[in-house]
Amino acid sequence: MVSSSHEAMHRIFQKDPALLTRALQQVLGVPIPEPREFAAMNVDVTEVEPVERRVDTLLRAETDEGAYLLVVESQGKPDKRKWGSWPYYLSYLYEKYRCEPVLIVVTQNSATARWAAQPIHLGVRGCPSLTVRPFVLGPDNVPVIADEREAAQDVPLAVLSAMTHGRGPKSAAILESLAAALRTIDAESAAVFVQFVDSCLADPQAQQIWRDLMTAINYFWRHPLAEQVREQGREQGREQGREEGMVRDRAQMTLRILEWRGIPVPDAVRARVEACSDLDQLETWAQRAVHATTADDLFADGQG
């Protein structure tokens, strides 16, 4: 299970290595050749004994023009120590593998992205012996994918969009579109992507709505992240009765989805949902809330 945004921001490229070259080509305009195949590599770049050094993700991309080493670093905040470690990584990897190393920094923070994009110059000021220019993927250049059809066309890129823009004002539309797009891929991959996104959502409300959306489409409950929520539900159930707790939670989840999507919830609708004690009916309403345009769409069939 992915437990932090740091892990998720680079491990998504282990899940789908081709996403990395698409991002370089389409987002940053880097003319890297189209890889024929990828191979995950040992991230350890320690030399002999002294200091242990590890990159976050290291991939070897085979292209018609030769092999490239794609070095991915997830960066949460500026860290001047990277000005020494990043050049070291590239020099060491080139010497060891005799392949062209490419440094890609991924971040959720615009200020960190600007910092990371600065060239690193080592040597005489104005005439450096070594210059490192990181490629940076962050909220200022990763596309905002808030359309369901666009998300379905490239689900991994839509996941990266959600991970990168999860703190912004457009997070609601991004998450809703991604939730729908996850229906178009296999459940195992969807469960992994769900973890990545959940780990990167720093806003508690956005994270809760994401979990509500995943519950409604039955992906959330297929991966370990659900165990924590299930345990919370079991404890609530032991205190107030398991069935009663599940009914209450599902009713509140339905209302939260509508509110988070910006759909007004009249008092009559709120009262009807909260008064319902049929768990199956509430499950139906929760699923409808994901796509409803008005609160009354919950009751489209006139039942319940």
C-alpha positions in Angstrom: 0.0 0.0 0.0 1.3 3.5 -0.9 1.4 5.5 2.3 2.7 8.9 1.3 2.5 11.4 -1.5 6.2 11.2 -2.0 6.0 7.5 -2.8 2.9 7.9 -5.1 4.4 10.8 -7.1 7.2 8.6 -8.4 5.8 5.1 -8.2 3.1 6.0 -10.8 5.9 5.9 -13.3 6.8 2.4 -12.2 3.2 1.4 -12.7 3.1 2.9 -16.2 6.6 3.8 -17.5 5.3 5.0 -20.9 3.5 7.8 -19.0 6.9 9.3 -18.2 8.0 9.6 -21.8 4.6 10.9 -22.8 4.9 13.6 -20.1 8.4 14.5 -21.3 7.2 14.7 -24.9 3.8 16.3 -24.5 4.1 18.4 -21.3 7.7 19.5 -21.5 8.4 19.2 -25.2 11.5 17.1 -24.7 12.3 15.3 -28.0 13.1 12.0 -26.4 12.7 9.1 -28.8 9.7 6.7 -28.4 10.9 3.7 -26.3 10.5 0.2 -27.5 10.6 -1.3 -24.0 11.3 -0.3 -20.4 13.1 -2.1 -17.6 13.0 -1.2 -13.9 16.5 -0.8 -12.4 18.1 -0.9 -9.0 17.6 2.6 -7.4 20.8 2.2 -5.3 23.5 4.6 -6.5 25.8 4.0 -3.5 29.5 3.8 -4.4 31.6 1.4 -2.3 30.5 2.1 1.4 30.5 5.7 2.6 27.0 7.3 2.1 24.0 5.5 0.9 22.3 7.2 -2.0 19.1 6.2 -3.7 17.1 7.7 -6.4 13.3 7.5 -6.1 12.6 5.7 -9.4 15.0 4.5 -12.1 13.9 3.2 -15.5 15.9 2.2 -18.5 14.1 3.1 -21.8 15.3 1.4 -25.0 14.8 3.5 -28.1 16.0 3.4 -31.7 18.5 6.0 -30.8 19.9 4.1 -27.9 19.1 3.7 -24.2 18.1 6.4 -21.8 18.1 6.2 -18.0 15.1 8.0 -16.6 15.8 9.2 -13.1 12.6 10.3 -11.3 12.8 12.3 -8.1 9.6 13.2 -6.0 10.2 16.5 -4.3 8.0 18.0 -1.6 9.9 21.2 -0.9 13.2 22.9 -1.9 16.3 21.1 -0.6 19.7 22.6 -1.4 21.3 19.2 -0.7 19.8 18.1 -4.1 22.2 20.5 -5.8 25.0 18.1 -4.9 23.1 14.8 -5.0 21.4 15.3 -8.4 24.6 15.9 -10.4 26.1 13.0 -8.5 23.3 10.6 -9.5 23.6 11.6 -13.2 27.4 11.3 -13.3 27.5 8.0 -11.4 24.7 6.4 -13.5 26.4 7.5 -16.8 29.7 6.1 -15.7 28.2 2.9 -14.5 25.8 2.2 -17.5 27.2 4.4 -20.3 23.6 5.5 -21.0 22.3 9.1 -21.2 20.7 9.9 -17.9 17.6 12.2 -17.8 16.5 13.8 -14.5 12.8 14.4 -14.0 11.5 16.0 -10.8 7.8 15.6 -9.9 6.1 17.9 -7.4 2.7 19.1 -6.3 4.0 22.5 -5.3 4.4 25.4 -7.7 7.2 27.1 -5.7 9.1 23.8 -5.4 8.7 23.4 -9.2 10.2 26.8 -9.8 13.1 26.0 -7.5 13.7 22.6 -9.0 13.7 23.9 -12.5 16.7 26.1 -11.9 19.9 24.9 -13.6 22.6 23.6 -11.2 26.0 25.1 -12.1 29.1 23.6 -10.6 32.5 25.3 -11.2 33.6 28.9 -12.0 30.7 31.4 -11.8 29.6 32.2 -15.3 31.7 29.4 -16.8 30.7 26.2 -15.0 32.4 22.9 -15.5 29.1 21.0 -15.0 25.5 22.1 -15.5 22.5 20.0 -14.7 19.0 21.1 -16.0 16.2 19.1 -14.4 13.0 18.6 -16.2 10.1 19.4 -13.8 6.5 18.1 -13.8 4.3 20.1 -11.5 1.0 22.0 -11.2 2.0 24.7 -13.7 2.6 22.4 -16.6 0.8 19.0 -16.0 -2.5 19.3 -17.8 -5.7 19.7 -15.8 -7.9 16.8 -17.0 -11.4 17.5 -15.9 -13.3 15.9 -18.7 -14.5 12.3 -18.4 -13.8 11.5 -22.1 -10.3 13.0 -21.9 -9.5 11.1 -18.7 -10.6 7.8 -20.3 -8.3 8.4 -23.3 -5.2 8.4 -21.0 -6.1 7.2 -17.5 -2.5 7.3 -16.1 -2.1 10.9 -17.2 -5.5 11.7 -15.6 -4.1 10.1 -12.4 -1.0 12.3 -12.6 -3.3 15.3 -13.1 -5.3 14.4 -10.0 -2.1 13.8 -7.9 -0.6 17.1 -9.1 -3.7 19.3 -8.9 -5.4 17.6 -5.9 -4.9 20.8 -3.8 -6.2 23.2 -6.3 -9.7 24.7 -7.0 -10.3 22.4 -9.9 -9.7 19.2 -7.9 -13.4 18.4 -7.7 -13.9 18.2 -11.4 -10.6 16.4 -11.9 -11.5 13.7 -9.3 -15.0 13.2 -10.6 -13.7 12.7 -14.2 -11.0 10.3 -13.0 -13.5 8.3 -11.0 -15.6 7.8 -14.1 -12.5 6.9 -16.2 -11.4 4.2 -13.8 -14.5 2.2 -14.9 -12.8 1.8 -18.3 -9.7 -0.1 -17.1 -9.1 -3.3 -15.2 -9.9 -3.4 -11.5 -6.4 -4.3 -10.4 -4.8 -1.3 -12.1 -7.7 0.9 -10.9 -7.1 -0.1 -7.3 -3.4 0.9 -7.6 -4.2 4.2 -9.1 -6.8 4.8 -6.4 -4.1 4.4 -3.8 -1.8 6.8 -5.6 -4.4 9.6 -5.7 -5.5 9.0 -2.1 -2.0 9.4 -0.9 -1.5 12.7 -2.6 -4.7 14.4 -1.5 -3.6 16.7 1.3 -7.1 18.4 1.6 -9.1 16.3 4.0 -12.4 17.2 2.3 -11.0 16.2 -1.1 -9.7 13.0 0.3 -13.0 12.1 1.9 -14.9 12.8 -1.3 -12.4 10.7 -3.3 -13.1 7.8 -0.9 -16.8 8.4 -1.3 -16.5 8.3 -5.0 -14.5 5.1 -4.9 -16.9 3.5 -2.6 -19.8 4.4 -4.9 -18.1 2.7 -7.9 -16.9 -0.3 -5.8 -13.2 0.1 -6.5 -12.2 1.6 -3.2 -13.2 -1.6 -1.3 -10.9 -3.8 -3.4 -7.6 -2.5 -2.1 -5.9 -2.2 1.4 -6.7 1.4 1.9 -10.3 0.4 2.6 -9.3 -1.6 5.7 -8.7 1.5 7.7 -12.2 2.9 6.8 -13.8 -0.5 7.4 -12.2 -0.7 10.8 -13.6 2.7 11.6 -17.0 1.5 10.5 -16.7 -1.6 12.6 -15.9 0.4 15.7 -18.8 2.7 15.1 -20.9 -0.3 14.5 -19.9 -1.8 17.8 -20.8 1.4 19.6 -24.1 2.1 17.9 -25.0 -1.0 16.0 -23.3 -2.0 12.8 -26.3 -1.8 10.5 -27.3 1.6 11.9 -23.8 3.0 11.5 -23.5 1.8 7.9 -26.9 3.3 7.0 -26.0 6.7 8.5 -22.5 6.7 6.9 -24.0 5.9 3.4 -26.6 8.6 3.7 -24.0 11.2 4.7 -21.7 10.0 1.9 -24.5 10.6 -0.7 -25.1 14.1 0.6 -21.4 14.9 0.7 -20.9 13.9 -3.0 -23.7 16.2 -4.1 -22.5 19.1 -2.0 -18.9 18.6 -3.1 -20.0 18.6 -6.7 -21.7 22.0 -6.2 -25.2 20.6 -6.5 -27.7 22.4 -4.1 -29.3 20.0 -1.6 -32.8 21.2 -0.7 -34.0 20.4 2.9 -36.6 18.0 1.5 -34.0 15.9 -0.3 -31.7 16.0 2.8 -34.5 14.8 5.0 -35.5 12.0 2.7 -32.0 10.7 2.4 -31.3 10.9 6.1 -34.6 9.2 6.9 -33.9 6.2 4.6 -33.0 3.0 6.5 -32.7 0.8 3.4 -28.9 0.3 2.8 -29.5 -1.0 -0.8 -31.5 2.1 -1.6 -28.8 4.4 -0.2 -26.2 2.5 -2.2 -28.2 3.3 -5.4 -28.6 6.9 -4.4 -24.8 7.2 -3.7 -24.0 5.9 -7.2 -26.5 8.2 -8.8 -24.9 11.2 -6.9 -21.7 10.7 -8.8 -23.5 11.7 -12.1 -26.5 13.6 -11.0 -27.1 17.2 -12.3 -29.7 18.0 -9.6 -30.4 16.6 -6.2 -33.8 15.3 -7.4 -31.9 13.0 -9.9 -31.3 10.7 -6.9 -35.0 9.7 -7.1 -35.2 9.4 -10.9 -37.1 6.2 -10.8 -39.6 7.5 -8.4 -38.8 4.8 -5.8 -37.3 4.9 -2.4 
